[in-house]
Amino acid sequence: MGLLSGKATCNTHGQDSSYFLGWQEYEKNPYDEVQNPTGIIQMGLAENQLSFDLLESWLARNPDAAGFKRDGQSIFRELALFQDYHGLPAFKKALVEFMSEIRGNKVTFDTSKIVLTAGATSANETLMFCLAEPGEAFLLPTPYYPGFDRDLKWRTGVEIVPIQCTSLNGFQITETAIEEAYQLAQKRHLKVKGVLVTNPSNPLGTTMSRNELNLLVNFITEKNIHLISDEIYSGTVFSSPGFVSIMEILKDRNCENTQVWNRVHIVYSLSKDLGLPGFRVGAIYSNDDMVVAAATKMSSFGLVSSQTQYLLSALLSDKKFTQNYISENKKRLKQRHRKLVSGLEKAGISCLKSNAGLFCWVDMRHLLRSNTFEAEMELWKKIVYDVKLNISPGSSCHCTEPGWFRVCFANMSEDTLKLSMKRLKAFVDSITTTLHNQSNRQSIKNSRRRSLTKWVFRLSFDDRVTGER
Ligand SMILES: Cc1ncc(COP(=O)(O)O)c(C=O)c1O
């Protein structure tokens, strides 16, 4: 142990989080319709498997792209030797055009301002290295993606200070919450270098309103700090209100020639919108030439392989394909989202109204034994080990209210989703029956005590549960 570095042995990676523990439990006993029908269903993984057939049929129609060929001639040697960390120009062009298309072509992106990275994970960490010293802080609205503890803090030494958002306003960022976070950082003697938001949000599945985005621009202008907008889910917005990129807000406010223009950076990746997390394709987009130059040098640690760039430049340049893919993928996500919401409703569970992402933010507060994070963990363990569904507890996303869970819906078949909802309903029914019986027994005792001979009582689902808190 003593021979290893502090970085290798410290636990700031966040591996102990219930978010990752749930994955480990799933790995030990994964559900399979035929091989292991009583196994754990993975609902803690934000993967998009709904549109693979579209990608596969494009590949079948375009064998050259994956076969290291151009116009039928092998370009194997060219790709094998390519190692320029600026990336393939054709790929960068196709990627920025795809990013514009997802934003309804309301904004355009310039290839000279994009840096390719091995996924958004690498992009976020690289930005931390470029923008902050160890011990400086970024403010993040809660709940946030559990991987950020690893990506932003672990190797960089940067601190995260939470902007506490609550269910009272659907977890939106308010002026008070962001100012309080800033004050909290100051109290902890942390220099705040910026704010990082995910739009659309993981885990909420909601897009940020223009109001929130304007508030953020005002805040970073006033405090003279950076804003990182992780827009990895921008192509998953399946219902109104539509997606508004931070770049669109800056354009609307005519920020091009102001200082704030250089302090806003976008993170993107093809892991969610195209469902290709294994390909490791991400990007930083920044208007600051110095950030672009530094991040390009740092990208040596996490480049995108040349054959991946080659394949995807062909795919993304096919406008007929991208247009159809974007709209069809959204349609499928919308249908799947509806299925999850209605399955949850049947089990008496509601969720935050959402319009994007690969998951729902599910409200199980009424199923907690008490309004505590201990009770949340207790419920989570029952759901993982007894119900055999791996979902992610809100505490792993740093939510400040116990009882919220992130449930993914796009990484499984429709039949598996149906089964998961059947299991969940049976579980909720069993809890409510127990609670009802306990409540009944208690009532009978009370009525005897009070010598009441006739007492007809009807308890609603909520009454029964809250009566037990
Ligand atoms: C908000 C957010 N940022 C970054 C990532 C990491 O993505 P990638 O697979 O591109 O590294 C994820 C993955 O779930 C995410 O949800």
The ligand as a Gaussian input file, in Angstrom:
#p B3LYP/6-31G(d) Opt

LIG

0 1
 C      -24.024000      14.221000     -17.641000
 C      -23.003000      13.245000     -18.118000
 N      -21.788000      13.687000     -18.456000
 C      -20.838000      12.831000     -18.863000
 C      -21.073000      11.474000     -18.948000
 C      -19.974000      10.558000     -19.437000
 O      -20.202000      10.254000     -20.780000
 P      -19.141000       9.524000     -21.736000
 O      -19.592000       8.114000     -21.872000
 O      -19.239000      10.245000     -23.058000
 O      -17.814000       9.653000     -21.126000
 C      -22.326000      10.966000     -18.615000
 C      -22.599000       9.536000     -18.675000
 O      -23.557000       9.011000     -18.176000
 C      -23.323000      11.883000     -18.188000
 O      -24.535000      11.464000     -17.856000

